[in-house]
Amino acid sequence: MGRFRRFYGEHPLHLLALLGCFALAGAAVLALVPDPSAVTILIWFAAAVIGHDLVLYPLYALADRSLVLTRWVRRRVSSRAVLVPATNHVRLPAIGAALVGLIWLPTISGNGAPVLFFAAGLPPTVDYVSRWLLLTAALFLASAVVYAVRLGRAAVRERSSRP
């Protein structure tokens, strides 16, 4: 096991999972080959990969670096240690809001109103932008409550550990 780990760099189950993913992707490609819309799907997939790697990844990596940088600056300014880092309490609701916004973008933007009416029977008069904003606010509020509880528990722990 040690020789394999030194050679491959990971556990053998990682290799097995990776091979399973490649097999699933290969099966999906083979299922699309006879389909005339396969070229359109491949173009969409290539655009999604390029859009993510060249546009989205640098943007959210920059946002994440700014979160980590503020944490580093705070450590430099204050001699008191940070009890609970806030980084993940900002990351998680931001990622949730971004994913919901991305998945429901046609509906939120109003471009998918005919399809939504056909599929769900919902009228296009509903303001989905405000619902998405309320969901985003709820995600950030829930994260802030969890952060406040964690801060309170850490402060109590710190006070009880002092002599």
DSSP file (Angstrom, degrees, kcal/mol; ACC not computed):
  #  RESIDUE AA STRUCTURE BP1 BP2  ACC     N-H-->O    O-->H-N    N-H-->O    O-->H-N    TCO  KAPPA ALPHA  PHI   PSI    X-CA   Y-CA   Z-CA
    1    1 A M     >        0   0    0      0, 0.0     4,-2.5     0, 0.0     5,-0.2   0.000 360.0 360.0 360.0 -41.0    0.0    0.0    0.0
    2    2 A G  H  >  +     0   0    0      2,-0.2     4,-2.3     1,-0.2     5,-0.2   0.893 360.0  49.8 -63.6 -40.6    2.8    2.4    0.8
    3    3 A R  H  > S+     0   0    0      2,-0.2     4,-2.4     1,-0.2    -1,-0.2   0.918 111.9  48.5 -64.3 -42.6    4.6    1.8   -2.5
    4    4 A F  H  >>S+     0   0    0      1,-0.2     4,-3.5     2,-0.2     5,-0.6   0.925 111.4  49.6 -62.9 -43.6    1.3    2.4   -4.4
    5    5 A R  H  X5S+     0   0    0     -4,-2.5     4,-2.0     1,-0.2    -1,-0.2   0.888 112.1  47.7 -64.3 -39.3    0.7    5.6   -2.4
    6    6 A R  H  <5S+     0   0    0     -4,-2.3    -1,-0.2    -5,-0.2    -2,-0.2   0.887 117.6  43.1 -66.9 -38.0    4.2    6.9   -3.1
    7    7 A F  H  <5S+     0   0    0     -4,-2.4    -2,-0.2    -5,-0.2    -3,-0.2   0.943 129.1  25.1 -72.7 -48.2    3.8    6.0   -6.8
    8    8 A Y  H  <5S-     0   0    0     -4,-3.5    -3,-0.2     2,-0.2    -2,-0.2   0.845  94.3-133.8 -88.4 -37.1    0.3    7.3   -7.3
    9    9 A G  S  <<S+     0   0    0     -4,-2.0     2,-0.3    -5,-0.6    -4,-0.1   0.286  75.0  56.3 101.5 -10.6    0.1    9.9   -4.5
   10   10 A E  S    S-     0   0    0     -6,-0.3    -1,-0.3     1,-0.0    -2,-0.2  -0.831  95.0 -71.8-141.4 177.9   -3.3    8.9   -3.2
   11   11 A H    >>  -     0   0    0     -2,-0.3     3,-1.3     1,-0.1     4,-1.1  -0.411  46.2-114.5 -70.6 150.7   -5.3    6.0   -1.8
   12   12 A P  H 3> S+     0   0    0      0, 0.0     4,-2.2     0, 0.0     5,-0.1   0.798 115.4  63.9 -59.0 -28.3   -6.2    3.3   -4.3
   13   13 A L  H 3> S+     0   0    0      1,-0.2     4,-2.6     2,-0.2     5,-0.2   0.826  96.6  58.1 -65.4 -28.9   -9.9    4.1   -3.8
   14   14 A H  H <> S+     0   0    0     -3,-1.3     4,-2.4     2,-0.2    -1,-0.2   0.929 107.2  46.6 -63.3 -44.6   -9.2    7.5   -5.3
   15   15 A L  H  X S+     0   0    0     -4,-1.1     4,-2.6     2,-0.2    -2,-0.2   0.901 111.9  51.1 -63.3 -41.2   -7.9    5.9   -8.4
   16   16 A L  H  X S+     0   0    0     -4,-2.2     4,-2.1     2,-0.2    -2,-0.2   0.913 111.1  47.3 -63.1 -43.1  -11.0    3.6   -8.5
   17   17 A A  H  X S+     0   0    0     -4,-2.6     4,-2.2     2,-0.2    -2,-0.2   0.899 112.0  50.9 -65.1 -39.9  -13.4    6.6   -8.1
   18   18 A L  H  X S+     0   0    0     -4,-2.4     4,-2.3     2,-0.2    -2,-0.2   0.916 109.9  48.9 -64.4 -43.2  -11.5    8.5  -10.8
   19   19 A L  H  X S+     0   0    0     -4,-2.6     4,-2.3     1,-0.2    -1,-0.2   0.881 109.8  53.0 -63.7 -37.4  -11.7    5.5  -13.2
   20   20 A G  H  X S+     0   0    0     -4,-2.1     4,-2.4     2,-0.2    -2,-0.2   0.897 108.7  49.6 -63.2 -40.3  -15.5    5.3  -12.4
   21   21 A C  H  X S+     0   0    0     -4,-2.2     4,-2.5     2,-0.2    -2,-0.2   0.912 111.2  48.7 -64.7 -42.3  -15.9    8.9  -13.3
   22   22 A F  H  X S+     0   0    0     -4,-2.3     4,-2.5     2,-0.2    -2,-0.2   0.885 110.8  51.2 -64.9 -37.1  -14.1    8.5  -16.6
   23   23 A A  H  X S+     0   0    0     -4,-2.3     4,-2.4     2,-0.2    -2,-0.2   0.914 110.8  48.2 -64.7 -42.4  -16.2    5.5  -17.4
   24   24 A L  H  X S+     0   0    0     -4,-2.4     4,-2.1     2,-0.2    -2,-0.2   0.914 112.6  48.2 -64.1 -42.6  -19.4    7.4  -16.7
   25   25 A A  H  X S+     0   0    0     -4,-2.5     4,-2.3     2,-0.2    -2,-0.2   0.902 111.7  50.6 -64.0 -40.5  -18.2   10.3  -18.8
   26   26 A G  H  X S+     0   0    0     -4,-2.5     4,-2.6     2,-0.2    -2,-0.2   0.901 109.2  50.5 -63.6 -40.7  -17.3    7.9  -21.6
   27   27 A A  H  X S+     0   0    0     -4,-2.4     4,-1.9     2,-0.2    -1,-0.2   0.890 110.0  50.8 -64.0 -38.5  -20.7    6.2  -21.5
   28   28 A A  H  X S+     0   0    0     -4,-2.1     4,-1.3     2,-0.2    -2,-0.2   0.906 111.0  48.1 -65.4 -40.9  -22.3    9.7  -21.7
   29   29 A V  H  X S+     0   0    0     -4,-2.3     4,-1.3     1,-0.2     3,-0.3   0.921 111.3  50.1 -65.7 -43.1  -20.2   10.5  -24.7
   30   30 A L  H  < S+     0   0    0     -4,-2.6    -1,-0.2     1,-0.2    -2,-0.2   0.845 108.9  52.7 -64.8 -32.1  -21.0    7.2  -26.4
   31   31 A A  H  < S+     0   0    0     -4,-1.9    -1,-0.2     1,-0.2     4,-0.2   0.800 111.2  47.6 -71.9 -26.8  -24.7    7.8  -25.7
   32   32 A L  H >< S+     0   0    0     -4,-1.3     3,-1.1    -3,-0.3     6,-0.3   0.681  88.6  85.7 -86.2 -18.1  -24.5   11.2  -27.4
   33   33 A V  T 3< S+     0   0    0     -4,-1.3    -1,-0.2     1,-0.3    -2,-0.1   0.889  92.8  42.4 -56.0 -46.6  -22.6   10.1  -30.5
   34   34 A P  T 3  S+     0   0    0      0, 0.0    -1,-0.3     0, 0.0    -2,-0.1   0.682  95.0  99.1 -75.2 -12.2  -25.7    9.1  -32.6
   35   35 A D    X   -     0   0    0     -3,-1.1     3,-1.6    -4,-0.2     4,-0.2  -0.563  69.1-145.7 -76.2 129.8  -27.6   12.2  -31.4
   36   36 A P  T >  S+     0   0    0      0, 0.0     3,-0.5     0, 0.0     4,-0.3   0.740  99.2  58.2 -67.9 -20.3  -27.6   15.0  -34.0
   37   37 A S  T 3> S+     0   0    0      1,-0.2     4,-2.1     2,-0.1     5,-0.2   0.340  76.1  99.9 -89.5   9.7  -27.6   17.6  -31.2
   38   38 A A  H <> S+     0   0    0     -3,-1.6     4,-2.6    -6,-0.3    -1,-0.2   0.861  78.2  54.8 -62.6 -36.1  -24.3   16.1  -29.8
   39   39 A V  H <> S+     0   0    0     -3,-0.5     4,-2.3    -4,-0.2    -1,-0.2   0.911 108.2  48.8 -64.6 -41.2  -22.3   18.9  -31.5
   40   40 A T  H  > S+     0   0    0     -4,-0.3     4,-2.5     2,-0.2    -2,-0.2   0.904 111.8  49.2 -63.9 -41.3  -24.4   21.5  -29.8
   41   41 A I  H  X S+     0   0    0     -4,-2.1     4,-2.6     2,-0.2    -2,-0.2   0.908 111.3  49.2 -65.4 -41.8  -24.0   19.8  -26.4
   42   42 A L  H  X S+     0   0    0     -4,-2.6     4,-2.6     2,-0.2    -2,-0.2   0.886 111.3  49.4 -65.6 -38.1  -20.2   19.5  -26.9
   43   43 A I  H  X S+     0   0    0     -4,-2.3     4,-2.5     2,-0.2    -2,-0.2   0.920 112.0  48.7 -64.6 -43.0  -20.0   23.2  -27.8
   44   44 A W  H  X S+     0   0    0     -4,-2.5     4,-2.3     2,-0.2    -2,-0.2   0.915 112.3  48.9 -62.3 -42.4  -22.1   24.1  -24.7
   45   45 A F  H  X S+     0   0    0     -4,-2.6     4,-2.5     2,-0.2    -2,-0.2   0.923 111.6  48.4 -64.1 -44.7  -19.8   22.0  -22.6
   46   46 A A  H  X S+     0   0    0     -4,-2.6     4,-2.6     1,-0.2     5,-0.2   0.906 112.4  49.2 -62.7 -40.8  -16.6   23.5  -24.0
   47   47 A A  H  X S+     0   0    0     -4,-2.5     4,-2.9     2,-0.2    -1,-0.2   0.879 110.7  50.8 -65.6 -37.1  -18.1   27.0  -23.5
   48   48 A A  H  X S+     0   0    0     -4,-2.3     4,-2.3     2,-0.2    -2,-0.2   0.910 111.9  46.6 -66.9 -41.4  -19.0   26.1  -19.9
   49   49 A V  H  X S+     0   0    0     -4,-2.5     4,-2.8     2,-0.2     5,-0.2   0.939 116.7  43.6 -65.4 -46.2  -15.5   24.8  -19.2
   50   50 A I  H  X S+     0   0    0     -4,-2.6     4,-2.7     1,-0.2     5,-0.4   0.915 114.0  51.0 -65.8 -42.7  -13.8   27.9  -20.7
   51   51 A G  H  X>S+     0   0    0     -4,-2.9     5,-2.1    -5,-0.2     4,-1.5   0.895 114.9  43.3 -62.0 -39.7  -16.3   30.2  -19.1
   52   52 A H  I  <>S+     0   0    0     -4,-2.3     5,-3.3     3,-0.2    -2,-0.2   0.958 118.8  41.6 -69.7 -49.9  -15.6   28.7  -15.7
   53   53 A D  I  <5S+     0   0    0     -4,-2.8    -2,-0.2    -5,-0.2    -3,-0.2   0.841 125.8  32.1 -71.5 -33.3  -11.9   28.4  -16.0
   54   54 A L  I  <5S+     0   0    0     -4,-2.7    -1,-0.2    -5,-0.2    -3,-0.2   0.712 134.9  16.8 -98.2 -21.6  -11.2   31.8  -17.6
   55   55 A V  I  X5S+     0   0    0     -4,-1.5     4,-1.4    -5,-0.4    -3,-0.2   0.781 125.9  36.5-115.4 -59.6  -14.0   34.0  -16.1
   56   56 A L  I  ><S+     0   0    0     -5,-2.1     4,-2.7     1,-0.2     5,-0.3   0.917 112.3  54.4 -70.0 -44.7  -15.6   32.5  -13.0
   57   57 A Y  H  ><S+     0   0    0     -5,-3.3     4,-2.3     1,-0.2     5,-0.2   0.929 109.2  47.1 -60.3 -47.0  -12.7   30.9  -11.3
   58   58 A P  H  > S+     0   0    0      0, 0.0     4,-2.0     0, 0.0    -1,-0.2   0.882 112.8  52.2 -61.4 -34.1  -10.5   34.0  -11.2
   59   59 A L  H  X S+     0   0    0     -4,-1.4     4,-2.1     2,-0.2    -2,-0.2   0.956 115.0  37.7 -67.5 -49.4  -13.4   36.0   -9.9
   60   60 A Y  H  X S+     0   0    0     -4,-2.7     4,-2.0     1,-0.2    -1,-0.2   0.765 114.5  55.8 -78.4 -19.8  -14.3   33.8   -7.0
   61   61 A A  H  X S+     0   0    0     -4,-2.3     4,-2.4    -5,-0.3    -1,-0.2   0.884 109.1  48.3 -70.0 -37.9  -10.6   33.1   -6.3
   62   62 A L  H  X S+     0   0    0     -4,-2.0     4,-2.0    -5,-0.2    -2,-0.2   0.908 112.0  48.7 -65.8 -42.0  -10.1   36.8   -6.0
   63   63 A A  H  X S+     0   0    0     -4,-2.1     4,-1.6     2,-0.2    -2,-0.2   0.904 112.9  48.0 -64.0 -40.5  -13.1   37.1   -3.7
   64   64 A D  H  X S+     0   0    0     -4,-2.0     4,-2.3     1,-0.2    -2,-0.2   0.897 109.3  52.7 -68.0 -39.8  -11.8   34.3   -1.6
   65   65 A R  H  X S+     0   0    0     -4,-2.4     4,-2.9     1,-0.2    -1,-0.2   0.879 106.2  54.2 -62.7 -36.8   -8.3   35.8   -1.4
   66   66 A S  H  X S+     0   0    0     -4,-2.0     4,-2.1     2,-0.2    -1,-0.2   0.886 107.9  50.2 -66.3 -36.1   -9.8   39.1   -0.2
   67   67 A L  H  X S+     0   0    0     -4,-1.6     4,-1.5     2,-0.2    -2,-0.2   0.931 113.8  44.3 -63.4 -44.9  -11.5   37.2    2.6
   68   68 A V  H  X S+     0   0    0     -4,-2.3     4,-2.0     1,-0.2    -2,-0.2   0.876 111.6  54.3 -68.0 -36.6   -8.3   35.5    3.6
   69   69 A L  H  X S+     0   0    0     -4,-2.9     4,-2.9     1,-0.2     5,-0.2   0.898 105.6  51.9 -65.1 -40.4   -6.4   38.8    3.3
   70   70 A T  H  X S+     0   0    0     -4,-2.1     4,-2.2     1,-0.2    -1,-0.2   0.875 109.2  51.2 -64.1 -34.8   -8.8   40.6    5.6
   71   71 A R  H  X S+     0   0    0     -4,-1.5     4,-1.7     2,-0.2    -1,-0.2   0.902 111.4  47.2 -65.7 -40.4   -8.2   37.8    8.1
   72   72 A W  H  X S+     0   0    0     -4,-2.0     4,-1.8     2,-0.2    -2,-0.2   0.905 112.0  50.0 -67.6 -42.0   -4.4   38.2    7.8
   73   73 A V  H  X S+     0   0    0     -4,-2.9     4,-2.3     1,-0.2     5,-0.2   0.899 108.4  53.3 -63.7 -39.8   -4.7   42.0    8.1
   74   74 A R  H  X S+     0   0    0     -4,-2.2     4,-2.6     1,-0.2    -1,-0.2   0.891 107.4  51.1 -63.4 -38.9   -6.8   41.6   11.3
   75   75 A R  H  < S+     0   0    0     -4,-1.7    -1,-0.2     1,-0.2    -2,-0.2   0.872 111.5  48.5 -64.3 -36.4   -4.1   39.3   12.8
   76   76 A R  H  < S+     0   0    0     -4,-1.8    -2,-0.2     1,-0.1    -1,-0.2   0.875 116.5  41.7 -71.1 -37.4   -1.4   41.9   12.0
   77   77 A V  H  < S+     0   0    0     -4,-2.3     2,-0.4    -5,-0.1    -2,-0.2   0.912 115.7  48.6 -77.6 -44.3   -3.4   44.8   13.5
   78   78 A S     <  -     0   0    0     -4,-2.6    -1,-0.1    -5,-0.2     0, 0.0  -0.794  61.4-156.3-103.7 138.5   -4.8   43.1   16.6
   79   79 A S  S    S+     0   0    0     -2,-0.4     2,-0.3     2,-0.1    -1,-0.1   0.662  72.0  96.2 -82.4 -15.1   -2.7   41.0   19.0
   80   80 A R  S    S-     0   0    0      1,-0.1    -2,-0.1    -3,-0.0     2,-0.1  -0.566  82.1-116.5 -77.6 135.5   -5.8   39.1   20.1
   81   81 A A        -     0   0    0     -2,-0.3     2,-0.5     1,-0.1    -1,-0.1  -0.372  27.5-107.1 -71.2 147.8   -6.3   35.8   18.3
   82   82 A V        -     0   0    0      1,-0.2    -1,-0.1   -11,-0.1    -7,-0.0  -0.646  27.4-160.7 -74.9 122.9   -9.3   35.3   16.2
   83   83 A L  S    S+     0   0    0     -2,-0.5    -1,-0.2     1,-0.3    -2,-0.0   0.943  77.9   9.6 -72.1 -47.8  -11.7   33.0   18.1
   84   84 A V  S    S-     0   0    0     63,-0.0    -1,-0.3     0, 0.0     2,-0.1  -0.972  80.4-129.7-135.4 117.1  -13.7   31.9   15.1
   85   85 A P        -     0   0    0      0, 0.0     3,-0.3     0, 0.0     4,-0.2  -0.444   9.0-153.3 -68.3 139.4  -12.7   32.7   11.5
   86   86 A A     >  +     0   0    0      1,-0.2     4,-0.8    -2,-0.1     3,-0.4   0.468  69.3  99.5 -90.3  -2.5  -15.6   34.2    9.5
   87   87 A T  H >> S+     0   0    0      1,-0.3     4,-2.5     2,-0.2     3,-1.2   0.912  85.7  41.0 -55.5 -51.8  -14.3   33.0    6.1
   88   88 A N  H 3> S+     0   0    0     -3,-0.3     4,-2.1     1,-0.3    -1,-0.3   0.754 107.6  63.1 -71.7 -21.9  -16.6   30.0    5.7
   89   89 A H  H 34 S+     0   0    0     -3,-0.4    -1,-0.3    -4,-0.2    -2,-0.2   0.624 112.8  36.4 -77.1 -11.3  -19.5   31.9    7.1
   90   90 A V  H <X S+     0   0    0     -3,-1.2     4,-1.5    -4,-0.8    -2,-0.2   0.740 115.8  53.9 -99.8 -39.0  -19.2   34.2    4.1
   91   91 A R  H  X S+     0   0    0     -4,-2.5     4,-2.9    -5,-0.2     5,-0.3   0.940 104.3  53.2 -60.4 -50.1  -18.2   31.6    1.6
   92   92 A L  H  X S+     0   0    0     -4,-2.1     4,-2.5     1,-0.2     5,-0.2   0.921 112.2  40.2 -61.5 -51.5  -21.1   29.2    2.2
   93   93 A P  H  > S+     0   0    0      0, 0.0     4,-2.7     0, 0.0    -1,-0.2   0.860 115.5  53.7 -67.3 -30.5  -24.1   31.5    1.7
   94   94 A A  H  X S+     0   0    0     -4,-1.5     4,-2.3     2,-0.2    -2,-0.2   0.927 111.4  44.6 -66.3 -42.9  -22.3   33.2   -1.2
   95   95 A I  H  X S+     0   0    0     -4,-2.9     4,-2.7     2,-0.2     5,-0.2   0.915 114.0  50.5 -66.3 -41.9  -21.8   29.9   -3.0
   96   96 A G  H  X S+     0   0    0     -4,-2.5     4,-2.4    -5,-0.3     5,-0.2   0.928 112.8  45.4 -60.8 -45.5  -25.4   28.9   -2.2
   97   97 A A  H  X S+     0   0    0     -4,-2.7     4,-2.4     1,-0.2    -1,-0.2   0.893 113.7  49.9 -65.8 -39.1  -26.8   32.1   -3.5
   98   98 A A  H  X S+     0   0    0     -4,-2.3     4,-2.5    -5,-0.2    -2,-0.2   0.909 112.0  47.5 -66.4 -41.3  -24.6   31.9   -6.6
   99   99 A L  H  X S+     0   0    0     -4,-2.7     4,-2.9     2,-0.2     5,-0.2   0.926 113.8  46.3 -66.7 -43.8  -25.6   28.3   -7.4
  100  100 A V  H  X S+     0   0    0     -4,-2.4     4,-2.5    -5,-0.2    -2,-0.2   0.921 114.4  49.1 -63.5 -41.7  -29.3   29.0   -6.9
  101  101 A G  H  < S+     0   0    0     -4,-2.4    -2,-0.2    -5,-0.2    -1,-0.2   0.889 113.9  45.8 -63.7 -39.0  -29.0   32.1   -9.1
  102  102 A L  H >< S+     0   0    0     -4,-2.5     3,-0.9     2,-0.2    -2,-0.2   0.915 114.8  46.0 -70.8 -43.1  -27.1   30.2  -11.8
  103  103 A I  H 3< S+     0   0    0     -4,-2.9    -2,-0.2     1,-0.2    -1,-0.2   0.913 123.0  34.9 -65.8 -42.1  -29.5   27.3  -11.8
  104  104 A W  T 3X S+     0   0    0     -4,-2.5     4,-3.1    -5,-0.2     5,-0.3   0.138  82.0 119.4-100.0  19.9  -32.6   29.4  -11.9
  105  105 A L  H <> S+     0   0    0     -3,-0.9     4,-2.9     1,-0.2     6,-0.3   0.882  73.6  50.7 -56.1 -44.2  -31.2   32.3  -14.0
  106  106 A P  H  >>S+     0   0    0      0, 0.0     6,-2.2     0, 0.0     5,-0.8   0.910 116.0  42.6 -62.0 -38.4  -33.7   31.9  -16.9
  107  107 A T  H  45S+     0   0    0     -3,-0.2     3,-0.4     4,-0.2    21,-0.3   0.918 115.9  47.8 -72.1 -43.1  -36.6   32.0  -14.4
  108  108 A I  H  <5S+     0   0    0     -4,-3.1    21,-0.3     1,-0.2    -3,-0.2   0.905 113.4  47.8 -64.3 -41.6  -35.1   34.8  -12.3
  109  109 A S  H  <5S-     0   0    0     -4,-2.9    -1,-0.2    -5,-0.3    -2,-0.2   0.655 112.5-119.6 -75.6 -14.2  -34.3   36.9  -15.4
  110  110 A G  T ><5S+     0   0    0     -4,-0.8     3,-1.0    -3,-0.4    -3,-0.2   0.380  85.6 111.0  93.3  -4.5  -37.8   36.3  -16.8
  111  111 A N  T 3 <S+     0   0    0     -5,-0.8    -4,-0.2    -6,-0.3     4,-0.2   0.703  75.9  52.3 -76.0 -18.8  -36.6   34.6  -20.0
  112  112 A G  T 3> S+     0   0    0     -6,-2.2     4,-2.7     1,-0.2    -1,-0.2   0.187  73.2 113.4-101.6  17.2  -38.0   31.2  -18.9
  113  113 A A  H <> S+     0   0    0     -3,-1.0     4,-2.5    -7,-0.3     5,-0.2   0.894  76.0  48.7 -59.5 -44.8  -41.5   32.4  -18.2
  114  114 A P  H  > S+     0   0    0      0, 0.0     4,-2.1     0, 0.0    -1,-0.2   0.909 114.2  46.3 -62.9 -39.3  -43.3   30.5  -21.0
  115  115 A V  H  > S+     0   0    0      2,-0.2     4,-2.9     1,-0.2     5,-0.3   0.912 112.7  50.1 -68.4 -41.5  -41.5   27.3  -20.1
  116  116 A L  H  X>S+     0   0    0     -4,-2.7     4,-2.9     1,-0.2     6,-0.8   0.902 111.2  48.9 -63.4 -41.1  -42.3   27.8  -16.4
  117  117 A F  H  X5S+     0   0    0     -4,-2.5     4,-0.9     4,-0.2    -1,-0.2   0.897 114.4  45.9 -65.3 -39.4  -45.9   28.4  -17.1
  118  118 A F  H  <5S+     0   0    0     -4,-2.1    -2,-0.2    -5,-0.2    -1,-0.2   0.918 121.2  36.9 -67.8 -43.6  -46.1   25.3  -19.3
  119  119 A A  H  <5S+     0   0    0     -4,-2.9    -2,-0.2    -5,-0.1    -3,-0.2   0.897 136.1  14.8 -79.3 -41.8  -44.2   23.0  -16.8
  120  120 A A  H  <5S-     0   0    0     -4,-2.9    -3,-0.2    -5,-0.3    -2,-0.1   0.571  90.5-124.0-114.1 -12.5  -45.5   24.3  -13.5
  121  121 A G     << +     0   0    0     -4,-0.9    -4,-0.2    -5,-0.8    -3,-0.1   0.634  60.8 145.3  77.0  12.6  -48.6   26.3  -14.3
  122  122 A L        -     0   0    0     -6,-0.8    -1,-0.3    -9,-0.1    -2,-0.2  -0.678  51.2-118.5 -86.5 136.2  -47.1   29.4  -12.5
  123  123 A P    >   -     0   0    0      0, 0.0     3,-1.1     0, 0.0    -1,-0.1  -0.377  15.2-124.9 -71.8 151.8  -47.9   32.7  -14.0
  124  124 A P  T 3  S+     0   0    0      0, 0.0   -11,-0.1     0, 0.0    -2,-0.0   0.407  97.2  85.2 -76.3   5.2  -45.0   34.9  -15.2
  125  125 A T  T 3   +     0   0    0      2,-0.1     2,-0.2   -12,-0.1    -3,-0.0   0.594  62.2 106.6 -82.8  -9.6  -46.2   37.7  -13.0
  126  126 A V  S <  S-     0   0    0     -3,-1.1     2,-1.2     1,-0.1     3,-0.1  -0.495  74.8-127.9 -71.4 136.5  -44.3   36.4  -10.0
  127  127 A D     >  +     0   0    0     -2,-0.2     4,-1.2     1,-0.2    -1,-0.1  -0.719  32.3 173.9 -88.8  96.0  -41.2   38.4   -9.1
  128  128 A Y  H  > S+     0   0    0     -2,-1.2     4,-2.4   -21,-0.3    -1,-0.2   0.731  71.8  65.7 -77.3 -22.4  -38.5   35.8   -8.9
  129  129 A V  H  > S+     0   0    0    -21,-0.3     4,-2.5     2,-0.2    -1,-0.2   0.937 103.4  46.0 -63.6 -45.5  -35.7   38.3   -8.4
  130  130 A S  H  > S+     0   0    0      1,-0.2     4,-2.4     2,-0.2    -1,-0.2   0.873 111.9  52.2 -66.9 -34.7  -37.1   39.4   -5.1
  131  131 A R  H  X S+     0   0    0     -4,-1.2     4,-2.3     2,-0.2    -1,-0.2   0.903 110.4  47.9 -65.8 -40.0  -37.6   35.8   -4.0
  132  132 A W  H  X S+     0   0    0     -4,-2.4     4,-2.5     2,-0.2    -2,-0.2   0.905 112.0  49.6 -66.8 -40.1  -34.0   35.0   -4.9
  133  133 A L  H  X S+     0   0    0     -4,-2.5     4,-2.6     2,-0.2    -2,-0.2   0.892 110.8  50.1 -65.2 -38.7  -32.8   38.1   -3.0
  134  134 A L  H  X S+     0   0    0     -4,-2.4     4,-2.4     2,-0.2    -2,-0.2   0.902 110.7  49.5 -65.3 -40.0  -34.9   37.0    0.0
  135  135 A L  H  X S+     0   0    0     -4,-2.3     4,-2.4     2,-0.2    -2,-0.2   0.913 111.1  49.7 -63.3 -42.5  -33.4   33.5   -0.2
  136  136 A T  H  X S+     0   0    0     -4,-2.5     4,-2.3     2,-0.2    -2,-0.2   0.924 111.3  48.7 -61.6 -44.8  -29.9   35.1   -0.4
  137  137 A A  H  X S+     0   0    0     -4,-2.6     4,-2.6     1,-0.2    -2,-0.2   0.894 110.8  51.2 -62.4 -39.5  -30.7   37.3    2.6
  138  138 A A  H  X S+     0   0    0     -4,-2.4     4,-2.7     2,-0.2     5,-0.2   0.895 108.9  50.9 -65.6 -39.3  -32.0   34.2    4.5
  139  139 A L  H  X S+     0   0    0     -4,-2.4     4,-2.1     2,-0.2    -2,-0.2   0.931 113.7  43.9 -63.1 -44.9  -28.8   32.3    3.7
  140  140 A F  H  X S+     0   0    0     -4,-2.3     4,-2.3     2,-0.2    -2,-0.2   0.873 113.6  51.5 -68.4 -36.0  -26.6   35.1    5.0
  141  141 A L  H  X S+     0   0    0     -4,-2.6     4,-2.4     2,-0.2    -2,-0.2   0.935 110.5  47.8 -65.3 -45.6  -28.8   35.6    8.1
  142  142 A A  H  X S+     0   0    0     -4,-2.7     4,-2.3     1,-0.2    -2,-0.2   0.901 112.5  49.6 -62.0 -40.0  -28.6   31.9    9.0
  143  143 A S  H  X S+     0   0    0     -4,-2.1     4,-2.3    -5,-0.2    -1,-0.2   0.888 109.9  50.9 -65.8 -38.2  -24.9   32.0    8.5
  144  144 A A  H  X S+     0   0    0     -4,-2.3     4,-2.5     2,-0.2    -2,-0.2   0.882 109.6  50.6 -66.1 -37.8  -24.6   35.1   10.7
  145  145 A V  H  X S+     0   0    0     -4,-2.4     4,-2.4     2,-0.2    -2,-0.2   0.930 111.4  47.3 -65.2 -44.6  -26.6   33.4   13.4
  146  146 A V  H  X S+     0   0    0     -4,-2.3     4,-2.4     1,-0.2    -2,-0.2   0.903 112.7  50.3 -62.5 -40.3  -24.4   30.3   13.3
  147  147 A Y  H  X S+     0   0    0     -4,-2.3     4,-2.6     2,-0.2    -2,-0.2   0.908 109.8  50.0 -64.0 -42.0  -21.4   32.5   13.4
  148  148 A A  H  X S+     0   0    0     -4,-2.5     4,-2.6     2,-0.2    -2,-0.2   0.908 111.1  49.0 -63.7 -41.6  -22.7   34.5   16.4
  149  149 A V  H  X S+     0   0    0     -4,-2.4     4,-2.5     2,-0.2    -2,-0.2   0.924 112.3  48.2 -63.5 -43.7  -23.4   31.2   18.3
  150  150 A R  H  X S+     0   0    0     -4,-2.4     4,-2.3     2,-0.2    -2,-0.2   0.895 111.5  50.2 -64.5 -39.1  -19.9   29.9   17.5
  151  151 A L  H  X S+     0   0    0     -4,-2.6     4,-2.4     2,-0.2    -2,-0.2   0.923 111.3  49.1 -63.5 -43.6  -18.4   33.2   18.7
  152  152 A G  H  X S+     0   0    0     -4,-2.6     4,-2.3     1,-0.2    -2,-0.2   0.921 112.2  47.2 -62.1 -44.5  -20.4   33.1   21.9
  153  153 A R  H  X S+     0   0    0     -4,-2.5     4,-2.3     1,-0.2    -1,-0.2   0.884 112.4  50.0 -65.5 -37.4  -19.4   29.5   22.6
  154  154 A A  H  X S+     0   0    0     -4,-2.3     4,-2.4     2,-0.2    -1,-0.2   0.883 110.1  50.4 -68.4 -37.3  -15.7   30.3   21.9
  155  155 A A  H  X S+     0   0    0     -4,-2.4     4,-2.5     2,-0.2    -2,-0.2   0.907 111.2  48.2 -66.4 -40.9  -15.8   33.3   24.2
  156  156 A V  H  X S+     0   0    0     -4,-2.3     4,-2.4     2,-0.2    -2,-0.2   0.916 112.4  49.3 -64.5 -42.1  -17.3   31.2   27.0
  157  157 A R  H  X S+     0   0    0     -4,-2.3     4,-1.4     1,-0.2    -2,-0.2   0.900 111.4  49.3 -62.8 -40.7  -14.7   28.5   26.4
  158  158 A E  H  X S+     0   0    0     -4,-2.4     4,-0.9     1,-0.2    -2,-0.2   0.909 111.9  48.2 -66.6 -41.5  -11.9   31.1   26.5
  159  159 A R  H  < S+     0   0    0     -4,-2.5     3,-0.5     1,-0.2    -2,-0.2   0.894 111.8  49.5 -65.5 -39.4  -13.2   32.7   29.7
  160  160 A S  H  < S+     0   0    0     -4,-2.4    -1,-0.2     1,-0.2    -2,-0.2   0.754 107.3  54.9 -73.8 -21.9  -13.5   29.3   31.4
  161  161 A S  H  < S+     0   0    0     -4,-1.4    -1,-0.2    -5,-0.2    -2,-0.2   0.682  88.1  95.0 -84.4 -17.1  -10.0   28.3   30.4
  162  162 A R     <        0   0    0     -4,-0.9    -3,-0.0    -3,-0.5    -4,-0.0  -0.482 360.0 360.0 -72.3 143.6   -8.4   31.4   32.0
  163  163 A P              0   0    0      0, 0.0    -1,-0.1     0, 0.0    -3,-0.1   0.494 360.0 360.0 -77.4 360.0   -7.1   30.9   35.6
